[in-house]
Amino acid sequence: MWRKTKFQNNGIINTNKLINEGNNMRSDSGYDSQLDDIVPVENRITEAVIDNLAKPIFVTIQDDSISEYIYSYCKHLLKYSMERHESKEVAYAINLNTLDFVGAVFGTSRTVDIEELISKMDGSEYIFIVLHNHPSNSTFSPKDLNTFFEAINISVLVVIGNSGAIHVIEKTKPVSEENYLLIKKILINYRKALCDFDEAISGLQEFGVIYSSF
């Protein structure tokens, strides 16, 4: 079973820490070489989207104060992307046991590499939630799902569309080695467009995965 989360944080986002860590990672992310990568005007984040963002409901997180804390980070991520990253992809990671902010990474209009965040989770006994936005307003990509299952410490993955749609996928139990092989087959079919997203999620639900959208 997953460890139960304990609310050990004061519920306030440490903005200075976020900006400092985020800027440090940004300088190593290859962002400066992506100056020609532009999010179309119609897909850029607006203040209205942030103000009206739906509050996600988590099946595996039943403490309302923790859900509210994560929601505040969802809004902060969008605002940070809008004001400091041209509405391109940004990812945050949060420790679900301590509620410490793990870090931020910055991507392009189409993708973000969270390996830097995953490396901070490796070897930890804790579980984590990763949030990131999609300028395309799409749901989980094949890469998203593959990362979700390969990174054993990520128990919740959230995609926030730049228009405000929220998609959540959660593990209700660890993935066994035997089930992982079966899951990989589903993910390969999804990546090769041999099945659509709904079919992939339907197959993954047999292995304790829960998908929600808001």
DRENDO-1510 file (C-alpha; in Angstrom, 1 decimal, always signed):
<recs>
REC; n; res; u; v; w
REC; 1; MET; +0.0; +0.0; +0.0 .
REC; 2; TRP; +1.1; +3.6; -0.5 .
REC; 3; ARG; +2.2; +5.6; +2.5 .
REC; 4; LYS; -0.5; +7.9; +3.8 .
REC; 5; THR; +0.2; +11.5; +3.2 .
REC; 6; LYS; +0.8; +13.8; +6.3 .
REC; 7; PHE; +0.2; +17.5; +6.1 .
REC; 8; GLN; +3.4; +18.8; +7.5 .
REC; 9; ASN; +3.6; +22.1; +5.5 .
REC; 10; ASN; +2.1; +25.4; +6.5 .
REC; 11; GLY; +0.2; +25.5; +3.2 .
REC; 12; ILE; +2.0; +28.5; +1.8 .
REC; 13; ILE; +3.9; +28.3; -1.5 .
REC; 14; ASN; +7.5; +29.4; -1.1 .
REC; 15; THR; +7.6; +31.6; -4.2 .
REC; 16; ASN; +11.2; +32.7; -3.8 .
REC; 17; LYS; +12.4; +29.1; -3.5 .
REC; 18; LEU; +10.3; +28.2; -6.5 .
REC; 19; ILE; +11.7; +31.1; -8.7 .
REC; 20; ASN; +15.3; +30.4; -7.6 .
REC; 21; GLU; +15.1; +26.7; -8.2 .
REC; 22; GLY; +13.1; +27.1; -11.3 .
REC; 23; ASN; +15.5; +29.6; -12.8 .
REC; 24; ASN; +18.5; +27.4; -12.0 .
REC; 25; MET; +16.9; +24.4; -13.8 .
REC; 26; ARG; +15.7; +26.7; -16.6 .
REC; 27; SER; +19.3; +27.6; -17.4 .
REC; 28; ASP; +20.2; +23.9; -17.9 .
REC; 29; SER; +17.0; +23.0; -19.8 .
REC; 30; GLY; +18.0; +24.1; -23.3 .
REC; 31; TYR; +15.2; +26.8; -23.1 .
REC; 32; ASP; +17.5; +29.5; -24.6 .
REC; 33; SER; +17.8; +27.5; -27.8 .
REC; 34; GLN; +14.1; +27.4; -28.3 .
REC; 35; LEU; +13.5; +31.0; -29.1 .
REC; 36; ASP; +11.6; +30.2; -32.2 .
REC; 37; ASP; +9.2; +28.0; -30.3 .
REC; 38; ILE; +6.0; +30.0; -29.8 .
REC; 39; VAL; +2.6; +29.1; -28.3 .
REC; 40; PRO; -0.2; +30.4; -30.6 .
REC; 41; VAL; -2.1; +33.3; -29.2 .
REC; 42; GLU; -5.3; +31.3; -28.9 .
REC; 43; ASN; -3.5; +28.7; -26.7 .
REC; 44; ARG; -1.9; +31.1; -24.3 .
REC; 45; ILE; -2.9; +31.2; -20.7 .
REC; 46; THR; -5.1; +34.0; -19.5 .
REC; 47; GLU; -6.0; +35.4; -16.1 .
REC; 48; ALA; -9.6; +34.3; -16.7 .
REC; 49; VAL; -8.4; +30.7; -17.1 .
REC; 50; ILE; -6.5; +30.9; -13.8 .
REC; 51; ASP; -9.3; +32.6; -11.9 .
REC; 52; ASN; -11.9; +30.0; -13.1 .
REC; 53; LEU; -9.7; +26.9; -12.9 .
REC; 54; ALA; -11.7; +23.9; -11.7 .
REC; 55; LYS; -10.6; +22.2; -8.5 .
REC; 56; PRO; -9.5; +18.6; -9.1 .
REC; 57; ILE; -10.8; +15.9; -6.8 .
REC; 58; PHE; -8.3; +13.1; -6.0 .
REC; 59; VAL; -9.3; +9.6; -5.1 .
REC; 60; THR; -6.0; +8.7; -3.3 .
REC; 61; ILE; -5.8; +12.1; -1.5 .
REC; 62; GLN; -8.7; +12.5; +0.9 .
REC; 63; ASP; -7.4; +15.3; +3.1 .
REC; 64; ASP; -9.1; +18.4; +1.9 .
REC; 65; SER; -6.2; +20.6; +3.1 .
REC; 66; ILE; -3.8; +18.7; +0.9 .
REC; 67; SER; -6.1; +18.9; -2.1 .
REC; 68; GLU; -6.4; +22.6; -1.6 .
REC; 69; TYR; -2.6; +23.0; -1.3 .
REC; 70; ILE; -2.2; +21.1; -4.6 .
REC; 71; TYR; -4.9; +23.2; -6.3 .
REC; 72; SER; -3.0; +26.3; -5.3 .
REC; 73; TYR; +0.1; +24.9; -7.0 .
REC; 74; CYS; -2.0; +24.2; -10.1 .
REC; 75; LYS; -3.0; +27.9; -10.3 .
REC; 76; HIS; +0.5; +29.0; -9.5 .
REC; 77; LEU; +2.0; +26.8; -12.3 .
REC; 78; LEU; -0.3; +28.4; -14.9 .
REC; 79; LYS; +0.4; +31.9; -13.7 .
REC; 80; TYR; +4.2; +31.2; -13.6 .
REC; 81; SER; +4.0; +29.8; -17.2 .
REC; 82; MET; +1.9; +32.7; -18.4 .
REC; 83; GLU; +4.1; +35.5; -16.8 .
REC; 84; ARG; +7.6; +33.9; -17.0 .
REC; 85; HIS; +7.6; +31.2; -19.7 .
REC; 86; GLU; +5.4; +32.4; -22.6 .
REC; 87; SER; +2.6; +29.9; -21.7 .
REC; 88; LYS; +5.0; +27.0; -22.6 .
REC; 89; GLU; +5.2; +23.8; -20.6 .
REC; 90; VAL; +6.3; +23.9; -17.0 .
REC; 91; ALA; +6.4; +21.0; -14.5 .
REC; 92; TYR; +6.3; +21.1; -10.7 .
REC; 93; ALA; +6.9; +18.2; -8.4 .
REC; 94; ILE; +5.7; +18.0; -4.8 .
REC; 95; ASN; +6.5; +15.4; -2.1 .
REC; 96; LEU; +3.1; +14.1; -1.0 .
REC; 97; ASN; +4.3; +12.9; +2.4 .
REC; 98; THR; +6.0; +16.2; +3.5 .
REC; 99; LEU; +4.4; +18.5; +1.0 .
REC; 100; ASP; +7.8; +20.0; +0.2 .
REC; 101; PHE; +8.3; +21.6; -3.2 .
REC; 102; VAL; +10.8; +19.4; -5.1 .
REC; 103; GLY; +11.5; +21.6; -8.0 .
REC; 104; ALA; +10.4; +23.0; -11.4 .
REC; 105; VAL; +11.5; +22.4; -14.9 .
REC; 106; PHE; +10.8; +24.3; -18.1 .
REC; 107; GLY; +10.0; +23.0; -21.6 .
REC; 108; THR; +8.9; +24.0; -25.0 .
REC; 109; SER; +5.4; +24.5; -26.4 .
REC; 110; ARG; +5.2; +20.8; -27.0 .
REC; 111; THR; +7.1; +19.0; -24.3 .
REC; 112; VAL; +8.9; +19.2; -21.0 .
REC; 113; ASP; +11.6; +16.8; -19.7 .
REC; 114; ILE; +11.1; +15.9; -16.0 .
REC; 115; GLU; +14.1; +13.7; -15.6 .
REC; 116; GLU; +15.7; +16.3; -13.4 .
REC; 117; LEU; +12.7; +16.0; -11.0 .
REC; 118; ILE; +12.6; +12.2; -11.2 .
REC; 119; SER; +16.3; +12.1; -10.2 .
REC; 120; LYS; +15.4; +13.9; -7.0 .
REC; 121; MET; +12.8; +11.2; -6.2 .
REC; 122; ASP; +15.1; +8.1; -6.9 .
REC; 123; GLY; +15.8; +6.1; -3.8 .
REC; 124; SER; +13.1; +7.9; -1.7 .
REC; 125; GLU; +10.6; +6.1; +0.4 .
REC; 126; TYR; +8.1; +8.9; -0.3 .
REC; 127; ILE; +5.5; +9.4; -3.0 .
REC; 128; PHE; +5.2; +12.4; -5.3 .
REC; 129; ILE; +2.8; +14.3; -7.5 .
REC; 130; VAL; +3.9; +15.9; -10.7 .
REC; 131; LEU; +1.9; +18.8; -12.3 .
REC; 132; HIS; +2.5; +20.2; -15.8 .
REC; 133; ASN; +0.6; +22.2; -18.4 .
REC; 134; HIS; -0.2; +21.4; -22.0 .
REC; 135; PRO; -0.4; +24.4; -24.4 .
REC; 136; SER; -2.1; +22.1; -26.9 .
REC; 137; ASN; -4.9; +21.4; -24.3 .
REC; 138; SER; -4.5; +17.7; -24.9 .
REC; 139; THR; -4.7; +15.0; -22.3 .
REC; 140; PHE; -1.9; +12.6; -21.3 .
REC; 141; SER; +0.6; +11.9; -24.1 .
REC; 142; PRO; +2.2; +8.5; -24.6 .
REC; 143; LYS; +5.4; +10.0; -23.1 .
REC; 144; ASP; +3.4; +11.2; -20.0 .
REC; 145; LEU; +1.9; +7.8; -19.4 .
REC; 146; ASN; +5.2; +6.0; -19.9 .
REC; 147; THR; +6.9; +8.3; -17.4 .
REC; 148; PHE; +4.1; +7.8; -14.9 .
REC; 149; PHE; +4.7; +4.1; -14.8 .
REC; 150; GLU; +8.4; +4.1; -15.1 .
REC; 151; ALA; +8.9; +6.5; -12.2 .
REC; 152; ILE; +7.7; +4.3; -9.3 .
REC; 153; ASN; +7.6; +7.2; -6.8 .
REC; 154; ILE; +5.1; +9.2; -8.9 .
REC; 155; SER; +1.7; +8.3; -7.5 .
REC; 156; VAL; -0.3; +11.1; -9.1 .
REC; 157; LEU; +0.3; +12.9; -12.4 .
REC; 158; VAL; -1.7; +16.0; -13.4 .
REC; 159; VAL; -2.0; +17.7; -16.8 .
REC; 160; ILE; -3.5; +21.2; -16.9 .
REC; 161; GLY; -4.5; +22.5; -20.3 .
REC; 162; ASN; -3.7; +26.1; -21.0 .
REC; 163; SER; -7.5; +26.6; -21.5 .
REC; 164; GLY; -8.2; +25.2; -18.0 .
REC; 165; ALA; -9.1; +21.5; -18.4 .
REC; 166; ILE; -7.5; +19.3; -15.8 .
REC; 167; HIS; -6.6; +15.6; -16.3 .
REC; 168; VAL; -5.5; +13.4; -13.3 .
REC; 169; ILE; -4.2; +9.9; -13.3 .
REC; 170; GLU; -3.5; +8.1; -10.0 .
REC; 171; LYS; -2.0; +4.8; -8.9 .
REC; 172; THR; -4.0; +3.1; -6.2 .
REC; 173; LYS; -1.2; +0.5; -5.6 .
REC; 174; PRO; +2.4; -0.2; -6.6 .
REC; 175; VAL; +2.8; -1.8; -10.0 .
REC; 176; SER; +4.1; -5.3; -9.9 .
REC; 177; GLU; +6.8; -6.5; -12.4 .
REC; 178; GLU; +4.4; -8.9; -14.0 .
REC; 179; ASN; +1.7; -6.2; -14.5 .
REC; 180; TYR; +4.3; -3.7; -15.7 .
REC; 181; LEU; +5.0; -5.9; -18.7 .
REC; 182; LEU; +1.2; -5.9; -19.5 .
REC; 183; ILE; +1.0; -2.2; -19.0 .
REC; 184; LYS; +3.9; -1.6; -21.4 .
REC; 185; LYS; +2.0; -3.4; -24.1 .
REC; 186; ILE; -0.9; -1.0; -23.7 .
REC; 187; LEU; +1.5; +2.0; -23.7 .
REC; 188; ILE; +3.2; +0.8; -26.9 .
REC; 189; ASN; -0.1; +0.4; -28.6 .
REC; 190; TYR; -1.1; +3.9; -27.5 .
REC; 191; ARG; +2.2; +5.4; -28.7 .
REC; 192; LYS; +1.8; +3.7; -32.1 .
REC; 193; ALA; -1.8; +4.9; -32.4 .
REC; 194; LEU; -3.1; +1.3; -32.4 .
REC; 195; CYS; -5.5; +2.4; -29.7 .
REC; 196; ASP; -6.9; +5.8; -28.6 .
REC; 197; PHE; -6.6; +7.4; -25.2 .
REC; 198; ASP; -9.9; +6.1; -23.9 .
REC; 199; GLU; -9.0; +2.5; -24.9 .
REC; 200; ALA; -5.6; +2.8; -23.3 .
REC; 201; ILE; -7.1; +4.2; -20.0 .
REC; 202; SER; -9.7; +1.5; -20.0 .
REC; 203; GLY; -7.0; -1.2; -20.2 .
REC; 204; LEU; -4.9; +0.5; -17.5 .
REC; 205; GLN; -7.7; +0.7; -15.0 .
REC; 206; GLU; -7.4; -3.1; -14.6 .
REC; 207; PHE; -4.1; -2.4; -12.8 .
REC; 208; GLY; -5.4; +0.0; -10.2 .
REC; 209; VAL; -5.1; +3.2; -12.2 .
REC; 210; ILE; -7.8; +5.9; -11.9 .
REC; 211; TYR; -8.3; +8.6; -14.4 .
REC; 212; SER; -10.4; +11.8; -13.9 .
REC; 213; SER; -10.9; +15.0; -15.8 .
REC; 214; PHE; -12.3; +18.3; -14.7 .
</recs>
